[in-house]
Amino acid sequence: MVTIAVTGAAGRMGREVLAAATDRTDCKVAFAVNRTPVDELIAGVVIESTDNFAELLADHDPDVVVDFTGPESAVGYADACAETGVGLVTGTTGFDETGLAELHHASESTAVLKAANFSRGVAALRLAVREATAALPAADIELTETHHNAKRDAPSGTAKTVLEDIEDVRDDLSERIHGRVGETPRSADEIGVHARRAGDVAGEHEVLFGGKNETLSVTHRAGDRSIFAEGALDAADWLAGRDAGWYDFFEVIDST
């Protein structure tokens, strides 16, 4: 059984991870922390202060920390994990180059698995998009993503990952156009990128390929955030006990 610590425990995804963990027999919550004080129990777990994170790591010695917070917080948790040799699974997005470099530095001392999305369906979407991009080398490509009204970063981390997949296949696409207004004729080297924020949408991503007399749309819709929590716990179970290094969610999928 893998033991986990959960950060951002009172957040949208922190609550989902705690709820999912209580329903599984392959993992146990060692402790959970939140940046702001929380009086309530969440999924039967007492929520500790982030200020005590390093001490809690030393006292409970979990196998893996599961993190869905913000870039700055995630880097701090990664540093603490690197010092103690505790693995880190993070679904946090919005990192700048410096933040990503810090995560990679932490992976020199402990196992780090970062993914913009822990949905197996999104993993399948990424594979399908790469295949479609190769099969339609002259197509215009537009990406649209939709998330809840409280999401901070745009485009989403998943959207950015899909864009990287497209650009890996099509090296002629060198410009991302974020929305359009006024007179903006489309150029041959661009990908259109559109971010929408509304309601409580868990996550939708669509990639549209437009060619001569035909279009192809590849879409994923998340019905509930629990799919991301389950994927993160699958990743934690897989990562526990592994050597220091940088890991990918596709490695988790390929192993099952």
SEKEFI-628299 format. One record per residue (C-alpha): residue number from 1; residue in one letter; x, y, z. Coordinates in Angstrom, 3 decimals. Example, Ala and Ser with C-alpha at 12.3 -4.5 7.8 and 13.67 -1.06 7.14 Angstrom:
2
ROLUM	seq	type	east	north	up
ROLUM	1	A	12.300	-4.500	7.800
ROLUM	2	S	13.670	-1.060	7.140
//
This chain:
256
ROLUM	seq	type	east	north	up
ROLUM	1	M	0.000	0.000	0.000
ROLUM	2	V	1.337	3.426	-0.966
ROLUM	3	T	1.133	6.221	1.613
ROLUM	4	I	0.490	9.714	0.294
ROLUM	5	A	0.501	13.295	1.511
ROLUM	6	V	-1.916	15.718	-0.136
ROLUM	7	T	-1.226	19.423	-0.620
ROLUM	8	G	-3.862	22.060	-1.324
ROLUM	9	A	-6.247	19.769	0.514
ROLUM	10	A	-9.130	22.250	0.677
ROLUM	11	G	-8.917	23.145	-3.000
ROLUM	12	R	-11.034	21.680	-5.796
ROLUM	13	M	-8.552	18.958	-6.678
ROLUM	14	G	-7.243	18.414	-3.160
ROLUM	15	R	-10.734	17.465	-2.018
ROLUM	16	E	-11.113	15.140	-5.002
ROLUM	17	V	-7.829	13.394	-4.244
ROLUM	18	L	-8.761	12.872	-0.588
ROLUM	19	A	-12.206	11.556	-1.516
ROLUM	20	A	-10.780	9.181	-4.125
ROLUM	21	A	-8.080	7.923	-1.754
ROLUM	22	T	-10.634	6.913	0.886
ROLUM	23	D	-12.336	4.645	-1.652
ROLUM	24	R	-9.171	2.793	-2.672
ROLUM	25	T	-7.429	-0.118	-1.016
ROLUM	26	D	-4.031	0.539	-2.597
ROLUM	27	C	-3.298	3.880	-0.898
ROLUM	28	K	-3.533	5.572	2.484
ROLUM	29	V	-3.417	9.266	3.353
ROLUM	30	A	-0.561	9.960	5.763
ROLUM	31	F	-1.415	13.645	6.148
ROLUM	32	A	-2.846	16.599	4.234
ROLUM	33	V	-1.991	20.298	4.282
ROLUM	34	N	-3.581	23.538	3.162
ROLUM	35	R	-2.206	27.062	2.939
ROLUM	36	T	-5.176	28.701	4.678
ROLUM	37	P	-6.662	27.327	7.925
ROLUM	38	V	-9.431	24.735	7.568
ROLUM	39	D	-11.613	23.797	10.531
ROLUM	40	E	-13.434	20.887	8.903
ROLUM	41	L	-12.378	17.314	8.293
ROLUM	42	I	-12.141	16.493	4.596
ROLUM	43	A	-12.886	12.868	3.733
ROLUM	44	G	-12.182	12.093	7.378
ROLUM	45	V	-8.705	13.624	7.272
ROLUM	46	V	-7.495	16.395	9.586
ROLUM	47	I	-6.045	19.228	7.503
ROLUM	48	E	-2.731	20.552	8.786
ROLUM	49	S	-1.034	23.886	8.104
ROLUM	50	T	1.363	24.172	5.185
ROLUM	51	D	3.778	25.849	7.598
ROLUM	52	N	4.388	22.430	9.168
ROLUM	53	F	4.964	20.613	5.861
ROLUM	54	A	8.665	19.796	6.330
ROLUM	55	E	8.062	18.535	9.877
ROLUM	56	L	5.092	16.452	8.734
ROLUM	57	L	7.190	14.909	5.951
ROLUM	58	A	9.831	13.897	8.488
ROLUM	59	D	7.297	12.535	10.992
ROLUM	60	H	5.071	10.579	8.583
ROLUM	61	D	7.571	9.677	5.831
ROLUM	62	P	4.972	9.192	3.050
ROLUM	63	D	5.927	7.462	-0.172
ROLUM	64	V	4.586	10.219	-2.442
ROLUM	65	V	3.224	13.759	-2.196
ROLUM	66	V	0.259	14.474	-4.494
ROLUM	67	D	0.121	18.142	-5.401
ROLUM	68	F	-2.509	20.279	-7.102
ROLUM	69	T	-1.760	23.811	-5.945
ROLUM	70	G	-0.041	26.761	-7.666
ROLUM	71	P	3.375	27.081	-9.308
ROLUM	72	E	5.109	28.820	-6.404
ROLUM	73	S	3.695	26.438	-3.798
ROLUM	74	A	4.474	23.381	-5.912
ROLUM	75	V	8.118	24.405	-6.247
ROLUM	76	G	8.359	24.723	-2.461
ROLUM	77	Y	6.846	21.273	-1.983
ROLUM	78	A	9.209	19.860	-4.621
ROLUM	79	D	12.219	21.269	-2.774
ROLUM	80	A	11.039	19.685	0.487
ROLUM	81	C	10.487	16.353	-1.267
ROLUM	82	A	13.963	16.516	-2.782
ROLUM	83	E	15.496	17.054	0.668
ROLUM	84	T	13.707	14.027	2.135
ROLUM	85	G	13.650	11.712	-0.883
ROLUM	86	V	9.855	11.613	-1.015
ROLUM	87	G	8.360	11.201	-4.481
ROLUM	88	L	6.218	13.967	-5.984
ROLUM	89	V	3.231	13.720	-8.303
ROLUM	90	T	2.071	17.153	-9.419
ROLUM	91	G	-0.781	18.230	-11.643
ROLUM	92	T	-0.110	21.910	-11.001
ROLUM	93	T	0.033	24.046	-14.163
ROLUM	94	G	1.088	27.580	-15.024
ROLUM	95	F	4.829	27.191	-14.346
ROLUM	96	D	7.233	29.630	-15.944
ROLUM	97	E	10.657	28.500	-17.166
ROLUM	98	T	12.232	29.120	-13.766
ROLUM	99	G	9.586	27.050	-11.984
ROLUM	100	L	10.001	24.159	-14.403
ROLUM	101	A	13.768	24.318	-13.946
ROLUM	102	E	13.253	24.051	-10.172
ROLUM	103	L	11.096	20.951	-10.617
ROLUM	104	H	13.703	19.358	-12.867
ROLUM	105	H	16.348	20.181	-10.272
ROLUM	106	A	14.267	18.417	-7.612
ROLUM	107	S	14.047	15.354	-9.857
ROLUM	108	E	17.815	14.948	-9.515
ROLUM	109	S	17.229	14.015	-5.862
ROLUM	110	T	13.818	12.314	-5.915
ROLUM	111	A	11.233	10.870	-8.283
ROLUM	112	V	9.056	13.586	-9.860
ROLUM	113	L	6.081	12.934	-12.126
ROLUM	114	K	4.502	16.049	-13.617
ROLUM	115	A	1.472	15.967	-15.891
ROLUM	116	A	-0.794	18.724	-17.148
ROLUM	117	N	-3.641	16.222	-17.088
ROLUM	118	F	-4.141	12.849	-15.376
ROLUM	119	S	-7.072	11.703	-17.505
ROLUM	120	R	-6.475	8.578	-19.548
ROLUM	121	G	-8.931	9.988	-22.089
ROLUM	122	V	-6.779	13.081	-22.537
ROLUM	123	A	-3.764	10.824	-23.052
ROLUM	124	A	-5.711	9.113	-25.835
ROLUM	125	L	-6.671	12.505	-27.260
ROLUM	126	R	-3.018	13.497	-27.415
ROLUM	127	L	-2.139	10.357	-29.355
ROLUM	128	A	-5.072	10.894	-31.731
ROLUM	129	V	-4.111	14.529	-32.311
ROLUM	130	R	-0.557	13.564	-33.198
ROLUM	131	E	-1.842	10.969	-35.679
ROLUM	132	A	-4.298	13.426	-37.226
ROLUM	133	T	-1.677	16.154	-37.475
ROLUM	134	A	0.621	13.810	-39.392
ROLUM	135	A	-2.178	12.563	-41.640
ROLUM	136	L	-3.396	16.089	-42.491
ROLUM	137	P	-0.169	18.017	-43.140
ROLUM	138	A	-1.884	20.938	-44.889
ROLUM	139	A	-4.818	21.409	-42.509
ROLUM	140	D	-5.542	24.603	-40.600
ROLUM	141	I	-5.570	23.783	-36.893
ROLUM	142	E	-7.549	25.482	-34.122
ROLUM	143	L	-7.580	24.528	-30.436
ROLUM	144	T	-10.363	25.522	-28.048
ROLUM	145	E	-10.414	24.772	-24.332
ROLUM	146	T	-13.126	25.466	-21.752
ROLUM	147	H	-12.814	25.423	-17.957
ROLUM	148	H	-14.613	26.638	-14.853
ROLUM	149	N	-14.719	30.339	-14.058
ROLUM	150	A	-12.160	30.096	-11.226
ROLUM	151	K	-9.297	28.671	-13.289
ROLUM	152	R	-6.354	31.043	-13.169
ROLUM	153	D	-4.087	30.141	-16.079
ROLUM	154	A	-4.999	30.386	-19.758
ROLUM	155	P	-4.564	28.529	-21.967
ROLUM	156	S	-4.791	25.457	-19.761
ROLUM	157	G	-1.753	23.322	-19.115
ROLUM	158	T	-3.388	20.532	-21.101
ROLUM	159	A	-3.919	22.859	-24.055
ROLUM	160	K	-0.274	23.884	-23.993
ROLUM	161	T	0.788	20.229	-23.945
ROLUM	162	V	-1.456	19.439	-26.931
ROLUM	163	L	-0.038	22.450	-28.784
ROLUM	164	E	3.458	21.103	-28.175
ROLUM	165	D	2.345	17.724	-29.557
ROLUM	166	I	1.077	19.438	-32.727
ROLUM	167	E	4.222	21.526	-33.154
ROLUM	168	D	6.412	18.441	-32.703
ROLUM	169	V	4.714	16.919	-35.757
ROLUM	170	R	4.247	20.091	-37.826
ROLUM	171	D	7.432	22.157	-37.711
ROLUM	172	D	5.883	24.612	-40.196
ROLUM	173	L	3.514	25.877	-37.504
ROLUM	174	S	5.509	28.529	-35.690
ROLUM	175	E	2.935	30.990	-34.319
ROLUM	176	R	0.143	30.651	-31.769
ROLUM	177	I	-2.661	33.176	-32.254
ROLUM	178	H	-4.651	33.635	-29.046
ROLUM	179	G	-8.136	34.705	-30.080
ROLUM	180	R	-8.887	37.026	-32.958
ROLUM	181	V	-10.351	40.488	-33.200
ROLUM	182	G	-10.639	42.983	-36.027
ROLUM	183	E	-9.050	42.298	-39.397
ROLUM	184	T	-6.914	39.217	-38.824
ROLUM	185	P	-6.485	37.089	-41.957
ROLUM	186	R	-5.195	33.618	-41.144
ROLUM	187	S	-1.577	32.839	-41.985
ROLUM	188	A	-0.357	29.410	-43.018
ROLUM	189	D	2.039	29.036	-40.089
ROLUM	190	E	-0.389	29.667	-37.228
ROLUM	191	I	-2.407	27.642	-34.745
ROLUM	192	G	-5.502	29.341	-33.364
ROLUM	193	V	-5.849	29.070	-29.585
ROLUM	194	H	-9.047	29.954	-27.728
ROLUM	195	A	-9.688	29.794	-23.958
ROLUM	196	R	-13.179	29.996	-22.459
ROLUM	197	R	-14.063	30.273	-18.762
ROLUM	198	A	-17.611	29.580	-17.606
ROLUM	199	G	-19.555	27.968	-14.782
ROLUM	200	D	-18.156	24.811	-13.246
ROLUM	201	V	-16.890	23.092	-16.407
ROLUM	202	A	-14.353	20.452	-15.351
ROLUM	203	G	-12.499	20.614	-18.651
ROLUM	204	E	-13.090	20.433	-22.398
ROLUM	205	H	-10.497	20.377	-25.147
ROLUM	206	E	-11.211	20.354	-28.884
ROLUM	207	V	-8.748	20.338	-31.760
ROLUM	208	L	-10.241	21.260	-35.131
ROLUM	209	F	-8.506	20.334	-38.386
ROLUM	210	G	-9.787	22.205	-41.426
ROLUM	211	G	-8.902	21.130	-44.941
ROLUM	212	K	-10.380	21.445	-48.415
ROLUM	213	N	-14.025	20.294	-48.304
ROLUM	214	E	-13.592	18.470	-44.987
ROLUM	215	T	-13.043	19.038	-41.276
ROLUM	216	L	-12.040	16.752	-38.440
ROLUM	217	S	-12.694	17.488	-34.767
ROLUM	218	V	-11.041	15.611	-31.899
ROLUM	219	T	-12.645	16.378	-28.525
ROLUM	220	H	-12.347	15.336	-24.891
ROLUM	221	R	-14.842	16.347	-22.200
ROLUM	222	A	-14.275	15.663	-18.527
ROLUM	223	G	-17.566	14.956	-16.791
ROLUM	224	D	-16.137	15.154	-13.281
ROLUM	225	R	-12.812	16.076	-11.656
ROLUM	226	S	-12.659	12.663	-10.014
ROLUM	227	I	-11.026	11.260	-13.172
ROLUM	228	F	-8.015	13.518	-12.577
ROLUM	229	A	-7.805	12.450	-8.943
ROLUM	230	E	-7.931	8.759	-9.849
ROLUM	231	G	-5.206	9.257	-12.446
ROLUM	232	A	-3.008	11.089	-9.959
ROLUM	233	L	-3.412	8.269	-7.440
ROLUM	234	D	-2.553	5.724	-10.140
ROLUM	235	A	0.574	7.784	-10.779
ROLUM	236	A	1.430	7.897	-7.069
ROLUM	237	D	1.049	4.136	-6.766
ROLUM	238	W	3.331	3.666	-9.796
ROLUM	239	L	5.923	6.235	-8.687
ROLUM	240	A	6.377	4.974	-5.119
ROLUM	241	G	9.839	3.526	-4.584
ROLUM	242	R	11.241	4.567	-7.961
ROLUM	243	D	14.672	6.093	-8.409
ROLUM	244	A	15.175	9.832	-8.626
ROLUM	245	G	14.262	11.149	-12.063
ROLUM	246	W	11.687	12.858	-14.248
ROLUM	247	Y	8.677	10.714	-15.154
ROLUM	248	D	5.654	11.023	-17.446
ROLUM	249	F	2.023	9.908	-17.095
ROLUM	250	F	2.315	7.904	-20.328
ROLUM	251	E	4.730	5.625	-18.467
ROLUM	252	V	1.984	4.940	-15.923
ROLUM	253	I	-0.509	4.167	-18.674
ROLUM	254	D	1.908	1.936	-20.548
ROLUM	255	S	2.482	-0.147	-17.414
ROLUM	256	T	-1.208	-1.072	-17.009
//
